[in-house]
């Protein structure tokens, strides 16, 4: 193998390693964002369920006495 060819292969390897590290960093960042979004979504689902439960309880006609004109 000639010296120039060996240098070219080493340059390509270095470039590929750099690219892999950049892609890994981007992937880690995306996963962290996905984790935060999933936690936020779960929190919103719990709040919605709580609000729906309170609305069901507030709108339940059996717990409220009838108006005086009945």
N, CA, C, O and CB atoms as a CASP TS submission, in Angstrom:
PFRMAT TS
TARGET T0000
AUTHOR 0000-0000-0000
METHOD Language model
MODEL 1
PARENT N/A
ATOM      1  N   UNK     1       0.843  -1.167   0.000  1.00  0.00           N
ATOM      2  CA  UNK     1       0.000   0.000   0.000  1.00  0.00           C
ATOM      3  C   UNK     1       0.892   1.235   0.000  1.00  0.00           C
ATOM      4  O   UNK     1       1.862   1.311   0.754  1.00  0.00           O
ATOM      5  CB  UNK     1      -0.961  -0.005   1.214  1.00  0.00           C
ATOM      6  N   UNK     2       0.568   2.171  -0.825  1.00  0.00           N
ATOM      7  CA  UNK     2       1.411   3.370  -0.894  1.00  0.00           C
ATOM      8  C   UNK     2       1.106   4.303   0.269  1.00  0.00           C
ATOM      9  O   UNK     2       0.058   4.223   0.910  1.00  0.00           O
ATOM     10  CB  UNK     2       1.205   4.106  -2.235  1.00  0.00           C
ATOM     11  N   UNK     3       2.043   5.169   0.509  1.00  0.00           N
ATOM     12  CA  UNK     3       1.917   6.129   1.614  1.00  0.00           C
ATOM     13  C   UNK     3       0.711   7.053   1.414  1.00  0.00           C
ATOM     14  O   UNK     3      -0.019   7.339   2.363  1.00  0.00           O
ATOM     15  CB  UNK     3       3.205   6.967   1.743  1.00  0.00           C
ATOM     16  N   UNK     4       0.505   7.517   0.176  1.00  0.00           N
ATOM     17  CA  UNK     4      -0.618   8.421  -0.110  1.00  0.00           C
ATOM     18  C   UNK     4      -1.957   7.722   0.123  1.00  0.00           C
ATOM     19  O   UNK     4      -2.900   8.328   0.632  1.00  0.00           O
ATOM     20  CB  UNK     4      -0.538   8.937  -1.560  1.00  0.00           C
ATOM     21  N   UNK     5      -2.029   6.483  -0.242  1.00  0.00           N
ATOM     22  CA  UNK     5      -3.270   5.733  -0.071  1.00  0.00           C
ATOM     23  C   UNK     5      -3.558   5.512   1.415  1.00  0.00           C
ATOM     24  O   UNK     5      -4.707   5.604   1.845  1.00  0.00           O
ATOM     25  CB  UNK     5      -3.192   4.380  -0.810  1.00  0.00           C
ATOM     26  N   UNK     6      -2.541   5.228   2.179  1.00  0.00           N
ATOM     27  CA  UNK     6      -2.697   5.038   3.616  1.00  0.00           C
ATOM     28  C   UNK     6      -3.163   6.335   4.280  1.00  0.00           C
ATOM     29  O   UNK     6      -4.040   6.311   5.143  1.00  0.00           O
ATOM     30  CB  UNK     6      -1.374   4.558   4.243  1.00  0.00           C
ATOM     31  N   UNK     7      -2.582   7.455   3.882  1.00  0.00           N
ATOM     32  CA  UNK     7      -2.985   8.755   4.425  1.00  0.00           C
ATOM     33  C   UNK     7      -4.444   9.046   4.074  1.00  0.00           C
ATOM     34  O   UNK     7      -5.198   9.537   4.915  1.00  0.00           O
ATOM     35  CB  UNK     7      -2.067   9.880   3.886  1.00  0.00           C
ATOM     36  N   UNK     8      -4.840   8.748   2.844  1.00  0.00           N
ATOM     37  CA  UNK     8      -6.229   8.981   2.420  1.00  0.00           C
ATOM     38  C   UNK     8      -7.196   8.138   3.244  1.00  0.00           C
ATOM     39  O   UNK     8      -8.259   8.617   3.639  1.00  0.00           O
ATOM     40  CB  UNK     8      -6.398   8.663   0.921  1.00  0.00           C
ATOM     41  N   UNK     9      -6.833   6.894   3.501  1.00  0.00           N
ATOM     42  CA  UNK     9      -7.695   6.030   4.325  1.00  0.00           C
ATOM     43  C   UNK     9      -7.789   6.549   5.758  1.00  0.00           C
ATOM     44  O   UNK     9      -8.865   6.521   6.357  1.00  0.00           O
ATOM     45  CB  UNK     9      -7.162   4.585   4.327  1.00  0.00           C
ATOM     46  N   UNK    10      -6.681   7.017   6.306  1.00  0.00           N
ATOM     47  CA  UNK    10      -6.696   7.559   7.661  1.00  0.00           C
ATOM     48  C   UNK    10      -7.552   8.821   7.735  1.00  0.00           C
ATOM     49  O   UNK    10      -8.259   9.028   8.721  1.00  0.00           O
ATOM     50  CB  UNK    10      -5.270   7.860   8.132  1.00  0.00           C
ATOM     51  N   UNK    11      -7.496   9.664   6.707  1.00  0.00           N
ATOM     52  CA  UNK    11      -8.325  10.868   6.670  1.00  0.00           C
ATOM     53  C   UNK    11      -9.803  10.507   6.607  1.00  0.00           C
ATOM     54  O   UNK    11     -10.621  11.112   7.299  1.00  0.00           O
ATOM     55  CB  UNK    11      -7.944  11.746   5.471  1.00  0.00           C
ATOM     56  N   UNK    12     -10.148   9.526   5.783  1.00  0.00           N
ATOM     57  CA  UNK    12     -11.538   9.087   5.687  1.00  0.00           C
ATOM     58  C   UNK    12     -12.026   8.523   7.015  1.00  0.00           C
ATOM     59  O   UNK    12     -13.153   8.794   7.429  1.00  0.00           O
ATOM     60  CB  UNK    12     -11.693   8.041   4.584  1.00  0.00           C
ATOM     61  N   UNK    13     -11.194   7.751   7.674  1.00  0.00           N
ATOM     62  CA  UNK    13     -11.555   7.169   8.960  1.00  0.00           C
ATOM     63  C   UNK    13     -11.792   8.268   9.999  1.00  0.00           C
ATOM     64  O   UNK    13     -12.758   8.217  10.761  1.00  0.00           O
ATOM     65  CB  UNK    13     -10.455   6.203   9.440  1.00  0.00           C
ATOM     66  N   UNK    14     -10.907   9.253  10.020  1.00  0.00           N
ATOM     67  CA  UNK    14     -11.053  10.357  10.972  1.00  0.00           C
ATOM     68  C   UNK    14     -12.345  11.123  10.697  1.00  0.00           C
ATOM     69  O   UNK    14     -13.067  11.484  11.626  1.00  0.00           O
ATOM     70  CB  UNK    14      -9.835  11.311  10.895  1.00  0.00           C
ATOM     71  N   UNK    15     -12.634  11.369   9.421  1.00  0.00           N
ATOM     72  CA  UNK    15     -13.865  12.071   9.051  1.00  0.00           C
ATOM     73  C   UNK    15     -15.096  11.258   9.466  1.00  0.00           C
ATOM     74  O   UNK    15     -16.066  11.813   9.983  1.00  0.00           O
ATOM     75  CB  UNK    15     -13.892  12.345   7.529  1.00  0.00           C
ATOM     76  N   UNK    16     -15.051   9.963   9.240  1.00  0.00           N
ATOM     77  CA  UNK    16     -16.188   9.117   9.608  1.00  0.00           C
ATOM     78  C   UNK    16     -16.384   9.071  11.127  1.00  0.00           C
ATOM     79  O   UNK    16     -17.518   9.098  11.604  1.00  0.00           O
ATOM     80  CB  UNK    16     -15.988   7.698   9.062  1.00  0.00           C
ATOM     81  N   UNK    17     -15.303   9.003  11.874  1.00  0.00           N
ATOM     82  CA  UNK    17     -15.404   9.009  13.336  1.00  0.00           C
ATOM     83  C   UNK    17     -16.008  10.320  13.822  1.00  0.00           C
ATOM     84  O   UNK    17     -16.849  10.326  14.721  1.00  0.00           O
ATOM     85  CB  UNK    17     -14.021   8.790  13.978  1.00  0.00           C
ATOM     86  N   UNK    18     -15.581  11.423  13.230  1.00  0.00           N
ATOM     87  CA  UNK    18     -16.125  12.731  13.590  1.00  0.00           C
ATOM     88  C   UNK    18     -17.630  12.783  13.281  1.00  0.00           C
ATOM     89  O   UNK    18     -18.419  13.263  14.095  1.00  0.00           O
ATOM     90  CB  UNK    18     -15.374  13.859  12.832  1.00  0.00           C
ATOM     91  N   UNK    19     -18.009  12.298  12.128  1.00  0.00           N
ATOM     92  CA  UNK    19     -19.410  12.287  11.735  1.00  0.00           C
ATOM     93  C   UNK    19     -20.239  11.407  12.663  1.00  0.00           C
ATOM     94  O   UNK    19     -21.352  11.779  13.037  1.00  0.00           O
ATOM     95  CB  UNK    19     -19.551  11.809  10.297  1.00  0.00           C
ATOM     96  N   UNK    20     -19.720  10.268  13.030  1.00  0.00           N
ATOM     97  CA  UNK    20     -20.419   9.360  13.958  1.00  0.00           C
ATOM     98  C   UNK    20     -20.634  10.048  15.302  1.00  0.00           C
ATOM     99  O   UNK    20     -21.713   9.937  15.883  1.00  0.00           O
ATOM    100  CB  UNK    20     -19.617   8.042  14.153  1.00  0.00           C
ATOM    101  N   UNK    21     -19.637  10.748  15.799  1.00  0.00           N
ATOM    102  CA  UNK    21     -19.776  11.458  17.080  1.00  0.00           C
ATOM    103  C   UNK    21     -20.839  12.563  16.983  1.00  0.00           C
ATOM    104  O   UNK    21     -21.631  12.750  17.907  1.00  0.00           O
ATOM    105  CB  UNK    21     -18.415  12.065  17.509  1.00  0.00           C
ATOM    106  N   UNK    22     -20.849  13.290  15.861  1.00  0.00           N
ATOM    107  CA  UNK    22     -21.857  14.331  15.674  1.00  0.00           C
ATOM    108  C   UNK    22     -23.261  13.729  15.622  1.00  0.00           C
ATOM    109  O   UNK    22     -24.191  14.261  16.228  1.00  0.00           O
ATOM    110  CB  UNK    22     -21.573  15.125  14.390  1.00  0.00           C
ATOM    111  N   UNK    23     -23.407  12.628  14.903  1.00  0.00           N
ATOM    112  CA  UNK    23     -24.709  11.977  14.815  1.00  0.00           C
ATOM    113  C   UNK    23     -25.144  11.433  16.171  1.00  0.00           C
ATOM    114  O   UNK    23     -26.321  11.513  16.522  1.00  0.00           O
ATOM    115  CB  UNK    23     -24.671  10.849  13.783  1.00  0.00           C
ATOM    116  N   UNK    24     -24.213  10.888  16.928  1.00  0.00           N
ATOM    117  CA  UNK    24     -24.531  10.378  18.255  1.00  0.00           C
ATOM    118  C   UNK    24     -24.998  11.507  19.167  1.00  0.00           C
ATOM    119  O   UNK    24     -25.970  11.352  19.906  1.00  0.00           O
ATOM    120  CB  UNK    24     -23.314   9.668  18.864  1.00  0.00           C
ATOM    121  N   UNK    25     -24.304  12.645  19.116  1.00  0.00           N
ATOM    122  CA  UNK    25     -24.717  13.793  19.930  1.00  0.00           C
ATOM    123  C   UNK    25     -26.116  14.267  19.548  1.00  0.00           C
ATOM    124  O   UNK    25     -26.925  14.593  20.417  1.00  0.00           O
ATOM    125  CB  UNK    25     -23.714  14.943  19.776  1.00  0.00           C
ATOM    126  N   UNK    26     -26.396  14.303  18.256  1.00  0.00           N
ATOM    127  CA  UNK    26     -27.727  14.710  17.804  1.00  0.00           C
ATOM    128  C   UNK    26     -28.781  13.715  18.280  1.00  0.00           C
ATOM    129  O   UNK    26     -29.870  14.110  18.697  1.00  0.00           O
ATOM    130  CB  UNK    26     -27.764  14.833  16.269  1.00  0.00           C
ATOM    131  N   UNK    27     -28.462  12.449  18.218  1.00  0.00           N
ATOM    132  CA  UNK    27     -29.402  11.412  18.655  1.00  0.00           C
ATOM    133  C   UNK    27     -29.672  11.504  20.151  1.00  0.00           C
ATOM    134  O   UNK    27     -30.813  11.353  20.588  1.00  0.00           O
ATOM    135  CB  UNK    27     -28.863  10.022  18.308  1.00  0.00           C
ATOM    136  N   UNK    28     -28.641  11.748  20.928  1.00  0.00           N
ATOM    137  CA  UNK    28     -28.810  11.888  22.374  1.00  0.00           C
ATOM    138  C   UNK    28     -29.699  13.096  22.676  1.00  0.00           C
ATOM    139  O   UNK    28     -30.587  13.016  23.525  1.00  0.00           O
ATOM    140  CB  UNK    28     -27.432  12.033  23.080  1.00  0.00           C
ATOM    141  N   UNK    29     -29.465  14.202  21.990  1.00  0.00           N
ATOM    142  CA  UNK    29     -30.287  15.396  22.176  1.00  0.00           C
ATOM    143  C   UNK    29     -31.744  15.143  21.824  1.00  0.00           C
ATOM    144  O   UNK    29     -32.641  15.579  22.544  1.00  0.00           O
ATOM    145  CB  UNK    29     -29.749  16.536  21.337  1.00  0.00           C
ATOM    146  N   UNK    30     -31.982  14.453  20.740  1.00  0.00           N
ATOM    147  CA  UNK    30     -33.353  14.140  20.336  1.00  0.00           C
ATOM    148  C   UNK    30     -34.029  13.228  21.350  1.00  0.00           C
ATOM    149  O   UNK    30     -35.205  13.414  21.660  1.00  0.00           O
ATOM    150  CB  UNK    30     -33.367  13.486  18.953  1.00  0.00           C
ATOM    151  N   UNK    31     -33.304  12.250  21.866  1.00  0.00           N
ATOM    152  CA  UNK    31     -33.891  11.342  22.847  1.00  0.00           C
ATOM    153  C   UNK    31     -34.248  12.082  24.126  1.00  0.00           C
ATOM    154  O   UNK    31     -35.288  11.821  24.730  1.00  0.00           O
ATOM    155  CB  UNK    31     -32.931  10.193  23.155  1.00  0.00           C
ATOM    156  N   UNK    32     -33.391  13.001  24.535  1.00  0.00           N
ATOM    157  CA  UNK    32     -33.702  13.799  25.729  1.00  0.00           C
ATOM    158  C   UNK    32     -34.955  14.638  25.509  1.00  0.00           C
ATOM    159  O   UNK    32     -35.790  14.759  26.406  1.00  0.00           O
ATOM    160  CB  UNK    32     -32.515  14.710  26.094  1.00  0.00           C
ATOM    161  N   UNK    33     -35.086  15.215  24.321  1.00  0.00           N
ATOM    162  CA  UNK    33     -36.280  16.011  24.013  1.00  0.00           C
ATOM    163  C   UNK    33     -37.519  15.121  23.987  1.00  0.00           C
ATOM    164  O   UNK    33     -38.569  15.514  24.495  1.00  0.00           O
ATOM    165  CB  UNK    33     -36.117  16.740  22.659  1.00  0.00           C
ATOM    166  N   UNK    34     -37.414  13.942  23.410  1.00  0.00           N
ATOM    167  CA  UNK    34     -38.539  13.007  23.380  1.00  0.00           C
ATOM    168  C   UNK    34     -38.948  12.632  24.802  1.00  0.00           C
ATOM    169  O   UNK    34     -40.137  12.577  25.113  1.00  0.00           O
ATOM    170  CB  UNK    34     -38.176  11.738  22.572  1.00  0.00           C
ATOM    171  N   UNK    35     -37.970  12.375  25.660  1.00  0.00           N
ATOM    172  CA  UNK    35     -38.264  12.026  27.050  1.00  0.00           C
ATOM    173  C   UNK    35     -39.009  13.161  27.752  1.00  0.00           C
ATOM    174  O   UNK    35     -39.980  12.920  28.470  1.00  0.00           O
ATOM    175  CB  UNK    35     -36.966  11.699  27.806  1.00  0.00           C
ATOM    176  N   UNK    36     -38.548  14.410  27.541  1.00  0.00           N
ATOM    177  CA  UNK    36     -39.235  15.555  28.156  1.00  0.00           C
ATOM    178  C   UNK    36     -40.650  15.699  27.620  1.00  0.00           C
ATOM    179  O   UNK    36     -41.578  15.962  28.385  1.00  0.00           O
ATOM    180  CB  UNK    36     -38.451  16.849  27.909  1.00  0.00           C
ATOM    181  N   UNK    37     -40.826  15.529  26.317  1.00  0.00           N
ATOM    182  CA  UNK    37     -42.154  15.652  25.716  1.00  0.00           C
ATOM    183  C   UNK    37     -43.094  14.550  26.204  1.00  0.00           C
ATOM    184  O   UNK    37     -44.276  14.801  26.439  1.00  0.00           O
ATOM    185  CB  UNK    37     -42.049  15.611  24.192  1.00  0.00           C
ATOM    186  N   UNK    38     -42.578  13.342  26.357  1.00  0.00           N
ATOM    187  CA  UNK    38     -43.403  12.245  26.876  1.00  0.00           C
ATOM    188  C   UNK    38     -43.831  12.520  28.313  1.00  0.00           C
ATOM    189  O   UNK    38     -44.971  12.246  28.688  1.00  0.00           O
ATOM    190  CB  UNK    38     -42.639  10.911  26.800  1.00  0.00           C
ATOM    191  N   UNK    39     -42.915  13.064  29.120  1.00  0.00           N
ATOM    192  CA  UNK    39     -43.259  13.396  30.512  1.00  0.00           C
ATOM    193  C   UNK    39     -44.316  14.491  30.539  1.00  0.00           C
ATOM    194  O   UNK    39     -45.252  14.433  31.337  1.00  0.00           O
ATOM    195  CB  UNK    39     -42.000  13.844  31.304  1.00  0.00           C
ATOM    196  N   UNK    40     -44.172  15.486  29.675  1.00  0.00           N
ATOM    197  CA  UNK    40     -45.160  16.562  29.612  1.00  0.00           C
ATOM    198  C   UNK    40     -46.512  16.033  29.151  1.00  0.00           C
ATOM    199  O   UNK    40     -47.551  16.422  29.684  1.00  0.00           O
ATOM    200  CB  UNK    40     -44.680  17.677  28.673  1.00  0.00           C
ATOM    201  N   UNK    41     -46.498  15.163  28.181  1.00  0.00           N
ATOM    202  CA  UNK    41     -47.741  14.572  27.673  1.00  0.00           C
ATOM    203  C   UNK    41     -48.429  13.757  28.762  1.00  0.00           C
ATOM    204  O   UNK    41     -49.648  13.833  28.916  1.00  0.00           O
ATOM    205  CB  UNK    41     -47.459  13.684  26.441  1.00  0.00           C
ATOM    206  N   UNK    42     -47.670  12.992  29.504  1.00  0.00           N
ATOM    207  CA  UNK    42     -48.251  12.194  30.586  1.00  0.00           C
ATOM    208  C   UNK    42     -48.852  13.106  31.650  1.00  0.00           C
ATOM    209  O   UNK    42     -49.928  12.821  32.176  1.00  0.00           O
ATOM    210  CB  UNK    42     -47.188  11.267  31.213  1.00  0.00           C
ATOM    211  N   UNK    43     -48.166  14.194  31.967  1.00  0.00           N
ATOM    212  CA  UNK    43     -48.679  15.145  32.947  1.00  0.00           C
ATOM    213  C   UNK    43     -49.983  15.766  32.458  1.00  0.00           C
ATOM    214  O   UNK    43     -50.931  15.917  33.228  1.00  0.00           O
ATOM    215  CB  UNK    43     -47.640  16.241  33.232  1.00  0.00           C
ATOM    216  N   UNK    44     -50.030  16.121  31.193  1.00  0.00           N
ATOM    217  CA  UNK    44     -51.255  16.696  30.631  1.00  0.00           C
ATOM    218  C   UNK    44     -52.397  15.687  30.623  1.00  0.00           C
ATOM    219  O   UNK    44     -53.545  16.050  30.876  1.00  0.00           O
ATOM    220  CB  UNK    44     -51.001  17.202  29.214  1.00  0.00           C
ATOM    221  N   UNK    45     -52.096  14.431  30.335  1.00  0.00           N
ATOM    222  CA  UNK    45     -53.128  13.400  30.364  1.00  0.00           C
ATOM    223  C   UNK    45     -53.694  13.244  31.769  1.00  0.00           C
ATOM    224  O   UNK    45     -54.901  13.071  31.937  1.00  0.00           O
ATOM    225  CB  UNK    45     -52.567  12.063  29.868  1.00  0.00           C
ATOM    226  N   UNK    46     -52.834  13.303  32.770  1.00  0.00           N
ATOM    227  CA  UNK    46     -53.303  13.192  34.148  1.00  0.00           C
ATOM    228  C   UNK    46     -54.154  14.397  34.528  1.00  0.00           C
ATOM    229  O   UNK    46     -55.175  14.251  35.200  1.00  0.00           O
ATOM    230  CB  UNK    46     -52.117  13.057  35.110  1.00  0.00           C
ATOM    231  N   UNK    47     -53.742  15.580  34.103  1.00  0.00           N
ATOM    232  CA  UNK    47     -54.534  16.779  34.397  1.00  0.00           C
ATOM    233  C   UNK    47     -55.889  16.717  33.711  1.00  0.00           C
ATOM    234  O   UNK    47     -56.904  17.081  34.304  1.00  0.00           O
ATOM    235  CB  UNK    47     -53.782  18.043  33.958  1.00  0.00           C
ATOM    236  N   UNK    48     -55.912  16.259  32.471  1.00  0.00           N
ATOM    237  CA  UNK    48     -57.179  16.136  31.745  1.00  0.00           C
ATOM    238  C   UNK    48     -58.105  15.136  32.429  1.00  0.00           C
ATOM    239  O   UNK    48     -59.303  15.381  32.566  1.00  0.00           O
ATOM    240  CB  UNK    48     -56.926  15.712  30.291  1.00  0.00           C
ATOM    241  N   UNK    49     -57.548  14.022  32.850  1.00  0.00           N
ATOM    242  CA  UNK    49     -58.362  13.007  33.526  1.00  0.00           C
ATOM    243  C   UNK    49     -58.912  13.574  34.832  1.00  0.00           C
ATOM    244  O   UNK    49     -60.064  13.320  35.183  1.00  0.00           O
ATOM    245  CB  UNK    49     -57.531  11.722  33.797  1.00  0.00           C
ATOM    246  N   UNK    50     -58.100  14.336  35.547  1.00  0.00           N
ATOM    247  CA  UNK    50     -58.539  14.940  36.801  1.00  0.00           C
ATOM    248  C   UNK    50     -59.642  15.960  36.543  1.00  0.00           C
ATOM    249  O   UNK    50     -60.637  16.001  37.266  1.00  0.00           O
ATOM    250  CB  UNK    50     -57.358  15.604  37.525  1.00  0.00           C
ATOM    251  N   UNK    51     -59.464  16.776  35.519  1.00  0.00           N
ATOM    252  CA  UNK    51     -60.497  17.767  35.178  1.00  0.00           C
ATOM    253  C   UNK    51     -61.787  17.088  34.739  1.00  0.00           C
ATOM    254  O   UNK    51     -62.877  17.515  35.121  1.00  0.00           O
ATOM    255  CB  UNK    51     -59.996  18.704  34.069  1.00  0.00           C
ATOM    256  N   UNK    52     -61.672  16.052  33.951  1.00  0.00           N
ATOM    257  CA  UNK    52     -62.866  15.335  33.496  1.00  0.00           C
ATOM    258  C   UNK    52     -63.595  14.714  34.676  1.00  0.00           C
ATOM    259  O   UNK    52     -64.825  14.714  34.726  1.00  0.00           O
ATOM    260  CB  UNK    52     -62.494  14.249  32.472  1.00  0.00           C
ATOM    261  N   UNK    53     -62.835  14.186  35.622  1.00  0.00           N
ATOM    262  CA  UNK    53     -63.444  13.580  36.806  1.00  0.00           C
ATOM    263  C   UNK    53     -64.172  14.645  37.629  1.00  0.00           C
ATOM    264  O   UNK    53     -65.281  14.418  38.111  1.00  0.00           O
ATOM    265  CB  UNK    53     -62.372  12.869  37.668  1.00  0.00           C
ATOM    266  N   UNK    54     -63.535  15.808  37.785  1.00  0.00           N
ATOM    267  CA  UNK    54     -64.186  16.879  38.549  1.00  0.00           C
ATOM    268  C   UNK    54     -65.431  17.390  37.835  1.00  0.00           C
ATOM    269  O   UNK    54     -66.430  17.713  38.477  1.00  0.00           O
ATOM    270  CB  UNK    54     -63.211  18.037  38.785  1.00  0.00           C
ATOM    271  N   UNK    55     -65.371  17.462  36.514  1.00  0.00           N
ATOM    272  CA  UNK    55     -66.548  17.913  35.768  1.00  0.00           C
ATOM    273  C   UNK    55     -67.672  16.897  35.877  1.00  0.00           C
ATOM    274  O   UNK    55     -68.838  17.277  35.981  1.00  0.00           O
ATOM    275  CB  UNK    55     -66.196  18.156  34.294  1.00  0.00           C
ATOM    276  N   UNK    56     -67.343  15.614  35.854  1.00  0.00           N
ATOM    277  CA  UNK    56     -68.362  14.583  36.007  1.00  0.00           C
ATOM    278  C   UNK    56     -68.995  14.676  37.388  1.00  0.00           C
ATOM    279  O   UNK    56     -70.210  14.537  37.531  1.00  0.00           O
ATOM    280  CB  UNK    56     -67.760  13.184  35.784  1.00  0.00           C
ATOM    281  N   UNK    57     -68.165  14.912  38.411  1.00  0.00           N
ATOM    282  CA  UNK    57     -68.683  15.030  39.769  1.00  0.00           C
ATOM    283  C   UNK    57     -69.539  16.281  39.917  1.00  0.00           C
ATOM    284  O   UNK    57     -70.572  16.242  40.585  1.00  0.00           O
ATOM    285  CB  UNK    57     -67.535  15.052  40.780  1.00  0.00           C
ATOM    286  N   UNK    58     -69.130  17.384  39.311  1.00  0.00           N
ATOM    287  CA  UNK    58     -69.870  18.640  39.424  1.00  0.00           C
ATOM    288  C   UNK    58     -71.173  18.595  38.635  1.00  0.00           C
ATOM    289  O   UNK    58     -72.154  19.232  39.017  1.00  0.00           O
ATOM    290  CB  UNK    58     -69.010  19.804  38.941  1.00  0.00           C
ATOM    291  N   UNK    59     -71.185  17.857  37.556  1.00  0.00           N
ATOM    292  CA  UNK    59     -72.377  17.793  36.713  1.00  0.00           C
ATOM    293  C   UNK    59     -73.309  16.664  37.082  1.00  0.00           C
ATOM    294  O   UNK    59     -74.313  16.459  36.399  1.00  0.00           O
ATOM    295  CB  UNK    59     -71.983  17.654  35.285  1.00  0.00           C
ATOM    296  N   UNK    60     -73.020  15.930  38.124  1.00  0.00           N
ATOM    297  CA  UNK    60     -73.843  14.800  38.527  1.00  0.00           C
ATOM    298  C   UNK    60     -75.110  15.318  39.194  1.00  0.00           C
ATOM    299  O   UNK    60     -75.030  15.949  40.248  1.00  0.00           O
ATOM    300  CB  UNK    60     -73.064  13.856  39.478  1.00  0.00           C
ATOM    301  N   UNK    61     -76.268  15.069  38.610  1.00  0.00           N
ATOM    302  CA  UNK    61     -77.548  15.584  39.108  1.00  0.00           C
ATOM    303  C   UNK    61     -77.969  14.891  40.404  1.00  0.00           C
ATOM    304  O   UNK    61     -78.765  15.456  41.154  1.00  0.00           O
ATOM    305  CB  UNK    61     -78.637  15.407  38.047  1.00  0.00           C
ATOM    306  N   UNK    62     -77.478  13.717  40.688  1.00  0.00           N
ATOM    307  CA  UNK    62     -77.897  12.996  41.890  1.00  0.00           C
ATOM    308  C   UNK    62     -77.274  13.595  43.147  1.00  0.00           C
ATOM    309  O   UNK    62     -77.821  13.412  44.235  1.00  0.00           O
ATOM    310  CB  UNK    62     -77.523  11.518  41.777  1.00  0.00           C
ATOM    311  N   UNK    63     -76.165  14.297  43.041  1.00  0.00           N
ATOM    312  CA  UNK    63     -75.546  14.872  44.222  1.00  0.00           C
ATOM    313  C   UNK    63     -76.095  16.253  44.528  1.00  0.00           C
ATOM    314  O   UNK    63     -75.917  16.750  45.640  1.00  0.00           O
ATOM    315  CB  UNK    63     -74.050  14.941  44.045  1.00  0.00           C
ATOM    316  N   UNK    64     -76.748  16.874  43.584  1.00  0.00           N
ATOM    317  CA  UNK    64     -77.290  18.207  43.761  1.00  0.00           C
ATOM    318  C   UNK    64     -78.768  18.116  44.133  1.00  0.00           C
ATOM    319  O   UNK    64     -79.520  17.379  43.495  1.00  0.00           O
ATOM    320  CB  UNK    64     -77.096  19.049  42.484  1.00  0.00           C
ATOM    321  N   UNK    65     -79.186  18.849  45.146  1.00  0.00           N
ATOM    322  CA  UNK    65     -80.625  18.821  45.459  1.00  0.00           C
ATOM    323  C   UNK    65     -81.416  19.537  44.368  1.00  0.00           C
ATOM    324  O   UNK    65     -80.878  20.416  43.695  1.00  0.00           O
ATOM    325  CB  UNK    65     -80.901  19.476  46.840  1.00  0.00           C
ATOM    326  N   UNK    66     -82.664  19.179  44.188  1.00  0.00           N
ATOM    327  CA  UNK    66     -83.458  19.834  43.162  1.00  0.00           C
ATOM    328  C   UNK    66     -83.724  21.293  43.530  1.00  0.00           C
ATOM    329  O   UNK    66     -83.716  21.647  44.709  1.00  0.00           O
ATOM    330  CB  UNK    66     -84.777  19.088  42.954  1.00  0.00           C
ATOM    331  N   UNK    67     -83.956  22.126  42.543  1.00  0.00           N
ATOM    332  CA  UNK    67     -84.241  23.536  42.832  1.00  0.00           C
ATOM    333  C   UNK    67     -85.537  23.664  43.647  1.00  0.00           C
ATOM    334  O   UNK    67     -86.386  22.775  43.591  1.00  0.00           O
ATOM    335  CB  UNK    67     -84.351  24.351  41.513  1.00  0.00           C
ATOM    336  N   UNK    68     -85.698  24.761  44.403  1.00  0.00           N
ATOM    337  CA  UNK    68     -86.848  24.900  45.280  1.00  0.00           C
ATOM    338  C   UNK    68     -88.208  24.917  44.563  1.00  0.00           C
ATOM    339  O   UNK    68     -89.215  24.592  45.192  1.00  0.00           O
ATOM    340  CB  UNK    68     -86.699  26.145  46.068  1.00  0.00           C
ATOM    341  N   UNK    69     -88.277  25.273  43.312  1.00  0.00           N
ATOM    342  CA  UNK    69     -89.568  25.365  42.640  1.00  0.00           C
ATOM    343  C   UNK    69     -90.097  23.994  42.214  1.00  0.00           C
ATOM    344  O   UNK    69     -91.163  23.929  41.601  1.00  0.00           O
ATOM    345  CB  UNK    69     -89.456  26.271  41.428  1.00  0.00           C
ATOM    346  N   UNK    70     -89.400  22.906  42.511  1.00  0.00           N
ATOM    347  CA  UNK    70     -89.915  21.579  42.167  1.00  0.00           C
ATOM    348  C   UNK    70     -90.716  21.021  43.266  1.00  0.00           C
ATOM    349  O   UNK    70     -91.230  19.908  43.153  1.00  0.00           O
ATOM    350  CB  UNK    70     -88.812  20.636  41.829  1.00  0.00           C
TER
END
